[in-house]
Amino acid sequence: MKKINYEFRERLNNELGGFSYNYCYQCGACVGDCPAHRFLPEFNPRNIILKALYGFEEELIGDGSMIWNCTNCYNCYERCPQDVNPIEVIVALKNMARKDEKAPSGVDYVIDKVKDKGVTVVETELIKRRRKELNLPEFKMDCMEDLEKIFENNK
């Protein structure tokens, strides 16, 4: 039988800047419109919150964790009647996994791309042409200074 890992819970509270997930009464509203759950029934924001309440560290940030299947759509944020904001808990868990060097290798690749170019995809000629066809402005990356500050402050 597993015991509640209060140390992990406290660490999550510190990462979140609070303990709002303690107010979850497991209603399941976060699951109802979750695209990740729709296509991967094993992914369940309600269960992630429950595991966070118990402090199941290995299941939440260990190898093969479900948190990486979250699409960050914020539907759970909109639906939660208790303002638990499951997405914020999931993002905090992802940050903790990254700090513990337990994140999938693709995460570092994406972070490096954002640090280097500010985007994760290359703007191809097709993208440029399509933007023009749709009367969208030319894509300009003018936030690199801001990104550098963000990355510097989060070391």
N, C-alpha and C positions, 0 to 999 in steps of 0.2 A: 504494500500500500504506500502510495506516495504521500509525502508531507508537503505542506505549503512552504514554498521557498520565499520567506519574507525578505531575504537579502536581494533576491532578483526583483521582487515587487518594488522594493525601495529604489533600486537602480532604475527601473522603468518609470517610477514616479518622478525621479530626478530628470530623466531624459524628456519626459512629457511636460515637466513643469507643473505637475499636479497629479491628482489621482481620480479624475472624473470617471474612469472606467469602473470604479468601485460602485457607481450608481446603476450599472447595467442590471436590469432585472430579467434578462434573457427572453425578451418578448419575440425576438426573431424578425423585427421590422427591417433590420440591416440586411437580412438574407433575401428578402422578397424581390428586390430589384437589382441584385448583385450580378453583373455579367460574368464574373469569374465563377460564381456558384452555378450559374445557368449552364456553363460549358464544362465545369469540373465540379461535380456535386461534393467532392471531398473538401473543397474550399468553402469555409463557412465562417464569416466574420463573427457570428455569435460564439462559435466554439473557440475562436482565437481570443476573444475577450474573456471567456471562461478560463481558458488556460493561463491567461495573464493574471487573472484573479488568484489562481492557485500557484502561480509562479513557476510554471512548467518550462523552465529555461531551455532545456535541450529540445523539446518539441517546437518551441517558438523560434529559436535562433540557431538551432543546430543544423547539421546536414539534412537536406531534404525538407526543410521547413516549408509549410504551405504559404507563408507570408509573401513569398516571391511571386505567387500567382495573382496577387491583387493588382487590378488594373489602374488603381488610383482614380477611379471615376467619381468619387465623392458621393455616390448615391446613398451609402450608409450614413454619411454625415447629414444629408438632407432628411433622411427618414427616421433617425433616432429620436424617440420622444423624450429621452432622458438627457440629451446633449452629451452622450458618452463619446460620440465621434470616433467610431471604430477605425476610420482611416488614419486618424492621428496616432492611435495606438500602434497600428500596423507600420506606419512610417517610422515611429520611434523604435519599434522592434527591428526594422531594417537598418536603421542607423546603429543600433547596438550590435547587430550581427556584423556590420561592416567594421566597427571599431574592434571587435573581437576577432577579426579576420576570418569570419565564418560565412561571408557572403559568397554567392556564386561568382566564378571568375568573370562572367560577362558584366557584372556590376562595375568592376574596376575599368573595364574597357569603355563603358559609357561615361563614367566620370572623367576619364582621361580625354575623351573626345570633347566633352563639354569644356573642360579646362583649356584645351588647346584651341578649339574653334568656336566654342559657344553653342554648338549644335551637335546632334548625334548622327545626322545624315548629311551626305554630300549633296550640294545643289547641282544637279545635272542640267544639261541643255534641255532635256524634256521638261523638267520642273520649271525652268525659266520660261520656256515656250508656253507651257500650260498656264502659268501665272499671268502671262501676257494675254492669252486667250480669254481668261476670266476677268480681265481688267483689274488685276491685283497689282499693287505697287511692287517694284523690284525689291527683292529681299536684301536687307542691309543688316549687318551684324554690328551694332554700335553700342553694345552693352559690355564689352570685354572688361572695361575698368571696373564696372559694378561686379561682374563675376569674380574678378581677381580679389576684390575686397571680401566678397562672401567666402571664397575659399580660404583666404588668409585668416578671417575671423573664426573659421571652423576647424582650424588645425588642432 
